[in-house]
Amino acid sequence: MVKIICDSTGDIPEEMRKQYDITIVPLNVLFGTDSYQDGVNLTGAQFYKMLVEGKVHPTTSQPAPGLFAEAYKKLAKETDEILVLTISAGISGTYESAMQAKQLVDSSLKIEIIDSRWTCAGLLLQTLTAARAAEKGMKLAEITAMVKDILPKIRVYMIFDTLEYLRKGGRIGLAKAMLGGMLKLNPVLTLREGVIHPVTQARGRARAVNMLVDLIKKTGNPGEIVVEDATTPEELEDLTKRISAAIPGAKIIRTKVGPTIGVHAGPRIMVAGAISTV
């Protein structure tokens, strides 16, 4: 059976990790000289408290190739086929670390590595698709082709209160044009070709949420929709209800934006994503 690896920015809920036996390789979050592994010794709640209250702005770094190699070697005891899905190579070196790690293990081990071109909900949806296919007994080549087929159909939108975290982290991409705009405008961003790209701006948080619902409605009739918050569960509850009403029958997967993305997004990010059917 093909085994699946995803990095920690996929924000995969713990129950899904266990259900599909998904291995998570964590990225690193650094507060000055203090280094933490996303989701291992730093929870989301701990991180966002440190982010808001701390005086040092955190940074992030990709996993070392050795960490991926450890995961490959461990899974090699159970399988000879491994599929790895990583955060977009356009905003992280994680894909390159996963590739380098292949040189550190037995060459007879079949390892496919996919640059998801996404993170958060987009990476989660690809990983979940792969894990379900593996559970059905599909082979590595088949699963890889399936994931690459849905990749361009993924739509993910993110609400930000401010772009300052993205600017400080150097991940702002084409959204840089939005900096210095009118006060109280909430940017709505996505990823295109693996990098941050502006969608629109809304005057106020409530209108930004309205846009998030409208954008997801334009994905057609997806079977599943991923919604995420970092520190605003009440807003996520409202968003979930509104999307459920707009697209009846769709399964809503709720999860949390983890520390690594939180470094660049801030504590009030909200995310919605789906595999478009149109």
N, C-alpha and C positions, 0 to 999 in steps of 0.2 A: 504493500500500500504506500502511495506517495505521502510523504510527510511535508507539512507546510510550516514555513517560517515567515514571520512578519516582524517589522521593527515596532518599537513602542509607540510611534506616532499614529499607528492605525486605530488607537483608542478602542481596541476590541474588548467588549465587556468580559469579565472574568468567567461568567457562565458559558459564553461561546468559546472561549479559549479551552475550557475543560471539555465541553461537548465535542469539539472537533479536534482536540489534541493539537492545538496550534502553539508552536514555540515562539516566544517573544524575545527578541534581542533589543535591549534598552539603549537609547541614546543617553548622552551625558548632559547634565545641567550643572553649571559652575557658578557659585557665588563667591567671587574673589578666588581664594586658594582652596575653598571647600568644594569638592566634587561629589556629585550624587548621580545615581543611575535612575533614570526615569521609571517610576513605578516599582522599583526594587527597594531602595531605601529613601525614597522621596515620593510621597503621595500627592495627589492633586491638591487636597486641602492644605497640606503642609506648605506646598510650593506657593500657592496663591497668597497665603498669609505672609510668607517671607517676601514675596514680590511687592506687596502693598506696603508692608511695614519696614522692610529693609532699606538700608542706605546704599547698598551696592547693587547695581543693575546686573542681573545674571547673563551668562552667555551659554551657548550650547556647543557640543562637539559630537561628531559621529562615533559609533562604536569602533574600537580597534579591530583590525582584521582577525586577530586572535580570538575575539569573543565570538565571531561568526564561526571560526574554525572549530571552537569548542562545541558549538551547537551542531555542526555538521558531523563531528566525530561521535557525539552522543546518539544522534539519530541514525547513524550508520549501523548501530547495533540492532536496529529494527527494520531498516529498509536500505535499498540501494538507489532510491529515487527521491530527490528533495527539490521542492520549489520554494524559492525565496522571493518575497515581495517587499520592496523598500519605498520609502519616501522619495519623492521626485529628486532626481539627480540635479535638477536645476536649482534646488534650494538647499541641498545637503550632499555631503560626501559619503553617505551611508551606502549607496549603491556600489561605489568604488571599493569600499571596505569589504563588502560581501563578495565582490569579484576577486579581490586580492586573496581572500581567505581560501578560495578554491585551490590555490597553489600550495596550501599548507596541509592538504588532506590527500588521501589515496585517490589517484586519478581514475580508478575504476568506479568511484562513486559518481552517479549521474546527478548533477546539480544544475538547475536552470534558475537564472536570476532575472527578475523583471523589474525594470524601473517603472513604477506605477504612474509616474508623472503627477501624482496627487499626494495627499496626506489626509489625515483625519478620515472623514466619511468616505472619500474616494478610495483610499487604501483599504479601509474596512470592507467595502463592498467587493473589491477585487479578491481580497483574502477569503471572504466568506464564500464567494463563488468557487474558488479553488478548493477550499476545504470540503465543501459539499460534493464536489466532483470526485475528490479523492475518496471520500466515504463510500461513494458508489462503485469504486474500483477502477476508475478511469486511469489511464497511464499518464506518465509525465508529459509526453509530447502533446497528448490530447488536451490536458488541463492547461498547459502553457498556451496553446492555440486559442482555447476558450477565453482565457483571461485577456489575451491580446485583442480578441475580437470585441469584447465589451469595453475595453479601455477608452476608445473615442466616444462612447455613448454615455460616459459618466458625466454628471453635472453636479457640481458642489458650489455652494454660495456661502459666504461668510460675512457676518455683520461685525464691524469694528466701531468702538466708541472713539478711538484715536489711532492714528498711524504712527505715533511716536515710538511705540515698541518695535514696529517693523523697521523704522528708520534707524533706531539704535542698534538693532541686530543686523543691519545690512541686507535684509531680505525684501526690501520694499518693491523691487522690480519696477514695472510700469505704473504702479500706483503712486509713484513719486510725484506725478503730475497733480495729485490731489492735495499734496501738502500745502499749507498756507491758505487753504480755502476759507470760505465763510464759517464763522463759529456755529457750533451746534449742528453741523452736518455729520451724519453717520455714513461712512463709506461702506459699500457693499462690494466685496472682492471675490475673485475666483482664481483658478489657475488655468493658464492656456499654454500649451507646449511646455508644461512643467514649471512655469514661473508665475509669480503673482501678477494678476492683471485686474484693472478696475472694471467694474460693471456699471455702477451708478453711485449717486450719493442721495441720501434722504435727509430732509430737515426734521431731525428728531428721531429718537429711538423707536417710537411707535410706528412711524412711517417706514422705517427700515425693516421692521418685522413684517409689515404689510407686504413690502417688496419681496421679502424672503418667501412668503407664502405664494405670491404671484409667480415668482420664478420657478418654484417647484411644481406649480400647476402646469407650467409649460413643458414639463418633462413627459406629459401624456398620462399614461396609466401604469406607472411602475408598480411592481408587486411589493417592493420594500422601499422604505424611505428612512434614512438615518438622520436623526436630529441630535445636536450636541450643545451643551452649554459648559461654562467653566465654573461660574459662581452665581448663576441666576436661575435656580431651579423652577421658580414660579413662572418666569418667562418661558422656560422650556415647556412647562405643562400647558401653558396657553398656546404656544406654537404647535404642540402636538395635537391639541384638540382642533385647532383651526385647519391644520393640514389633513387630519382625519376626515373632517367635514368636507374639505375641498376635493379629496381623492378617496371616496369611500372604498373600503375593501383592502386598501394598502396596509401592509404590516409596518408599524413604526418601531424602529430600533432606537432606543434612547441610550446615550452614553455621554462620557465627559471628555472634554478637551484636556489632554494631559500636560504635564510640565514643559516638555520640549517646545511644543507649539505655543504654549502660554507665554514663554519668554518673549516671543515675537508678536504675539497677538494681544496680550493684556488680559485682565481678569474678566472682562465683560463680553468676550467673543461669543457669538452663537453661530451654529453651522447647520445647514440642511443639505442633503445630497441624495441622489437617486441615479439609477440607470435609465436613461431616457428611452422611451418607446416611440418617439416621433423624430 
